[in-house]
Amino acid sequence: MCHRCDAQVVYCTLVVVRKIGIVAGPTGLLFGGSCQQCLFKLLNWDTPIVNNLFLALKHWMPRVLLGLLIVLLAACVSSRSETVETTVTEPKAPDLLVHALEAGHPPEEYPVAPFPDDALYQLLVAEVAGYRGDFTTALKKYLEMTIETRDPGVAGRATRLAVYMNDDVAALAAALIWAEVEPDSLEAQRHAANQLIRIGDLERAVIHMAAIRTLGGIANFDIFAYRSADLDPAERDGLLAAIERMLLEYPSDPQLLFSQAVLLEQAGRYTQALEIADQLLLVESNVNIVILKINVLKNSDRKPEALQFLATQLKTGEDNRRLRLIYARLLFESERLKEARQQYKVILEQSPGDGDILLALALIALEQNDVEVAQDYLAQMLRWNQRSGEAHFYLGSIAEQQDDLVTALREYRQSGQGYEYLPAQSRIANILSNQGRLDEARSYLAGERRDHPELGVQLVIIEAQLLGERGMDDALFVLLDQTLEQDPINIDLLYYRAMAGERFDRLDLLERDLKRVLELDPDNADALNALGYSLADRTDRFDEALVLIQRALAIKPQEAAFIDSLGWVHYRLQNYEEAVVQLRRALALFENDEVAAHLGEALWMLGEPAEALEVWSRALELAPNSDILKKVMKRFIQP
């Protein structure tokens, strides 16, 4: 007898399948008047009964099996809150249903798919596994049956369970089948779009988002704008083409237009992006569209226009904190410090304890040599406990500049474990060393390495820099050699020792360590470029250098330093015209004194001394103390 419902427990599995009426009641499953727990108590018995039941289910009449499966699909594993329930609600079937069962009326016929018997069995296994809390087995079976049967109901069940279990691979596979076999299902299309977005396949996700729109759902097309920043050029072009196809059907959709404009801006097509942004702003002055226009103007070297546009927006529109922050930062970048300071003060009045704003005001005050004001803002950061580590670091920097080294050391030591930790340790070591306490500085850094082993490599490099700056190359290489004995495949240490070898004319060490880095990481672009440039600059192995630099550029084609290396190796090969082309590219990307020195040399050798002098003079204005420029000018102008 069942202690819950006083029903007779039937021990013959075949009788259970043949004689117990199966219907979906309002509280769960009802088995001939007995409760749901009866059946699953039977299924949980570790006896031959369980095996008999599954054999019967596998071979018995399809109609009964289908009825059982449908009820189970409706009642079991629909959510975790149901499957892990430790108590069972007493079933209360309507009187009409009980009378129907007692009168021997058959249960209602359900519309079902013509599944093969074995598929029905596997689906029942999935349901029972889910009821028992074995969701891994349940999902495995559901996914197998989704692939085998391509039934929308099974696919939907597999998708929901996979999403619940955070199994993105299974969720994507099931959702794509579901959306394919039931294209009019809004839920299926949503799941397919969501899963494709999660893996970054935005181009295919657009198709399902369009289906959502067609089916009358809410299609968030603007999500593609927010997710597109990390796409490579080919992926971005594919997504842009998909959105442009969608615009043929929905030419006025603001979210589609916004995503198109963002992608155009990322692709450097600023004129088109700006036209769309202005078109959207005529309809709605949305803050995201305003920011899009600002980015377009800024990235197309029209920063004054961006500042004017922002000023107008802040005067005529709602006082938006995001826009005012962008305005303040643009003013700071434009070196309009007085105006930037005023804007940050307005924001600070709205949020008095905002650490970001306090730090910005402190840095502006330091730029303006208003040390007392800077100290006041930094002290406020400490009182509000906002970005305290940075506040201590800058207070230490101020004290060091004022030659108050006791205070500087105390503040640096309170810089915390954030971004300022390593710079603070470097300053502490330098102060101690400059006081003639080099051994104490090294001992201090060794103690920090013991306390912070996760930062051991960076702290070793700080010590190596300390030694290198004082010309102690023997001690430097001993330190690096000992550390690499303990960690012989550390790429950062190998690379640093190689650069130290270049600095101290140990070219054999430079080449050996960089080649070792490339054995460990063949696509290390920095190592490829460093070895190629060193061979071009310090040896006559120009062809070998060219191959290495070209490999580096294949990995990072827009890296200014690599393009400079390419130009320099062509200069060394006496390909002066190609050298000038590449060095112009490099200088356009990065105005640097060494690049300018190289370009001037190439122009001079190409017979353009006047332009060479102009390049060098302009570079000296930016870097008046550049030894590289002074040496090259002396060599060419005063032979």
Buried (B, 14 or more C-beta within 10 A) or exposed (E): EBEBBEBEEBEEBEEBBEEBBBBBBEBBBBBBBBBBBBBBEBBEEEEEBBEBBBBBBBEBEBEBBBBBBBBBBEBBBBEBEEBEEEEEEEBEBEEEBBEBBEEEEEBEEBEBEEBEEEBBBBBBBBBBBBBBEBBEBBBBBBBBBBBBBBBBBBBBBBBBBBBBBEBBEBBBBBBBBBBEBBBEBBBBBBBBBBBBBEEEBBBBBBBBBBBBBBBEBEBBBBBBBEBBEEBEEEBBBBBBEBBEEBBEEBEEBBBBBBBBBBBBBBBEBBEBBBEBBEBBBEEEBBBEBBBBBBBBBBBBEBBEBBBEBBBEBBEEEEEBEEBBBBBBBBBBEBEBBEBBBEBBEBBBEEEEEBBBBBBBBBBBBBBEEBEEBBBBBBBBBBEBEBBBBBBBBBBBBBBBEEEBBEBBBBBBBBBBEEEBBBBBBBBBBBBBBEEEBBEEBBEBBEEBBEEBEEBBBBBBBBBBBBBBEBEBBEBBBEBBEEBBEEEEEBBEBBBBBBBBBBEBEBBEBBBBBBEBBBEEBEEBBBBBBBBBBBBBBBEEBBEBBBBBBBBBBEBBEEBBBBBBBBBBBBBBBEBBEBBBBBBBBBBEBBBBBBBBBBBBBBBBBBEBBEBBBEBBEEBBEEBEEBEBBBEBBEEBEEE
